[in-house]
Amino acid sequence: MKLNDLDKVASEKDPDSERLEHIQEWLQTRLRPAGSSSDIWIDDSFNFCLSLIEALRDENQSLWLMLDELKSSEMESWAKDNEEMLKEYLDEHIKKLKWSNKLLGEA
């Protein structure tokens, strides 16, 4: 996934984000169905889960960015390594061509 793809994904709202926003709104307004009492344990559990989900999403996004950076740096080092190998191959091939031309010229 490229950085542009991450920006696109971050800008799009997924159904899970909407559900999480709904739960956060529900916790902030403390609106409950008529006749039901507020349960602090449930509210605290929801708050803990929401904070954990947010932390995991942030960690996931950071890992994707780190993976993209790692891939790009590996591609750069791979290109440098192969550039040297290709240069060595071409130098060796040119030597062989010069040697074969020298032999043809002597014949």
N, C-alpha and C positions, 0 to 999 in steps of 0.2 A: 504494500500500500504506500503510495507516494504522499508527500506532504500535502499536495493539492487535494488528494482523496480524503485525507484527514480533515482538512478544512471543510470539505463538502459534507462529510459525515457529522462534523461538529455543528454545522449550521442547520442540518436537518433535525427535526424533532421526531424522535421515535416514540412509539406508544408507551414504552416503559418510562420515559422522561415525563410524559403527561400524567401517568399514574403516580409517579413520585411527587410531582408538583401538587397533585390533588391531595395526597396524604399530608404533605407539608401544610397546605392551606387548611386542611381539616384540623391538624394539630394546633395551628396558630389561632384559628377562630374558636376552637373548642365547641363547635356546633355538634350536638348529638341528637339522635332521634328523640322525639318528644317522649318524656317519661323515663329516659335512660340516664343513669348517673355517669359522671366522668370517672374513669378508672386511671389513676395516676400510673400504675404499673404498666398498663397497656400504652399510655402516652410515652412513658420513658423508654419502653421497648421499641416503639416506632421511631422515636428520636435516635436511639442507638443504631437501629437498622439503617435509617436514612443516612446517618453520618458515615457508617461503614460502607454503604453503597457508593456514596460520593467519593470516599477515599479510594475505593477499588477502581472506580471509573477514572479518577485522576491518575492512578498508578498504571492502569491499562493504557491510557493515552500516552503517558511518559514512556512506557516500554515500546509502544509502536514507533514513537519518534526516535528512540535510541536504536531500534532495529533498523530504521531507514538510514540513520547516520552510519551505522556499522556496515550496512550493505554498500553504501556509496563509498566509504573508505576502502572496503575490500575491493571494489571494482577499480578504484584508482591504483591500489597496490598491484592488483592482478594485471592491469594494463601496463604498468611500469615493468613488471617482471617479464611479461610477454614481449614487450618492446625490445628488451635486451636479448631475449632468446631469438626473436626474429632477426635482429641485427647480426647476431652471431651466425645464424643460418645463412643469411644473405652474403656475409663476408666469406664464409666457407664455400658457398656455391660460386661466388665470383672467382675465388682462388682456383677452384676446379676448372672453371671455364677458361681462365687464362692459361692454365697448365695444358688443357686439351688443345687450345688454339696454338700454343707454342709447339706442341707435338705435331699438329697438322702443318704448321709452317715449316718444320724441319723435314717433313716427309716429301 
